[in-house]
Amino acid sequence: MNKGIPVSAFNKIFFAFAAIFLIACAIAVYQRGGKDLKVGLYGVVQTLHRQSPYDNYRDPERPLFRYAPVFALMQYPFLLESEMTAPFEFQHIGLSCLAWYFTVALSLFVSGRLLLKIVPAASFKISERNLKIGFLMAAPLIAYELTNGQNKLLALCFMLAAIFFFEQDKLFPAAVFFNLALVVYVALLPFIIYFLIKRRRFIFYFFLGVMVVFLIFPSLVFGLKYNLYLLYEWWTKAIKPFFITNSYTTYVDLRRSSQALPSAIGRMLAVNENRQIRYFLAPELIHIVIRFCAAIIVLISSLAVYKNSRPIAKGLACSIFLMLALLLPQYCIYYTWSWIFVFYYAVLNYISYDEVMPGHKRLLVAAVLLSYLSICLIGVNTLKSLSFLFWSTLILWGGMVTVMIRERYQR
């Protein structure tokens, strides 16, 4: 920062922006009335009445509450004055919206503190600066995530806590936080490969965490019989139809707001005409193409992390597997890309080291700038249809794995 804006001035500008940003988001949250928070609160009300939160009377084939049952317990304290008048419709929800907003905003702050401890940099001052730059670059997506009453930043916080404890060799707390992250966003499951590459014995603690988070704790509240019923409902209605299926039509989502791999490839090989999908290839073949591409991405990610264990590359390694939770699910709405500040931060920290090859620095910077351009143009519908955000993120992922693999063999 010495050659540009002085550090003190940059900090003042950042904190002024952050204050205005948080206040503006709080106002927007209250005015919007918790669009996505209503889904979680619906799950709370359903479980209070000992019913299934996975029932969607608007569309029986598509549950809106797709979280593990214990998520209803996590959101129970935020019901407050809210009253459900009809499925997914609430009165007096304003206080719930603000309480949830400030909780998720706090989780974003905690995530920042965890990142400062997890991701190495040439110096702590550089690391702090890079974290602020990453936040500023991702601010539009973070705002969209916060003002929708979404929960993916909370999942990120749990995930970073899991990584932090894992790095401290505290595997049981790491497993518990990892499973809490899965409760909120099950698409994080591929991250277990990262853990197993680093420490194979983590698998024991992972299953222990599954027992605690998914079975023991919620059964103490719901009762064993009702919790098992909820777990079965979650599996049959929310997990199996979308993640373990042979049907392309249930696996893909052609909405422009979804920027995941199935949607990106789906928009290239099929079109939605008056709610009827017209395929340019057989649906079964499209499904195979998507699964094959996903497998290749996971394989290359695993190879990159396995081959390069250099401490300075830790941020890139974690980012590569976090990206899988954005790129590979059945669908992923672009506000989940609020996580992208982690990727920018990891790249900026990595290139802060003098020992990183200049060519690799240029490659990563170019990939970050392309990714940032996709954020700036996120409102352009044509680019949404072309999956610009997905492809730019895939290029950033490709830059990271290329650097990690090449540096492993060039040293």
Secondary structure, DSSP 8 states (H G I E B T S, - for coil): -TTSS-HHHHHHHHHHHHHHHHHHHHHHHHHHT-TTHHHHHHHHHHHHTT--TT--SS-TTS-S--S-THHHHHHGGG-TT-EEEETTEEES-HHHHHHHHHHHHHHHHHHHHHHHHHS--S-HHHHHHHHHHHHHHHHHHHHHHHHTT--HHHHHHHHHHHHHHHHTT-HHHHHHHHHHHHHH-GGGTTHHHHHHHH-TTHHHHHHHHHIIIIIIHHHHHH-HHHHHHHHHHIIIIIIHHHHS-S-HHHH----TTB-SHHHHHHHHHEEEETTEEEESS-HHHHHHHHHHHHHHHHHHHHHHHHH---GGGHHHHHHHHHHHHHHSSS--BGGGGGGHHHHHHHHHHHTTSTTS-HHHHHHHHHHHHHHHHHHHTTT-HHHHHTTHHHHHHHHHHHHHHHHHHHHHHH-
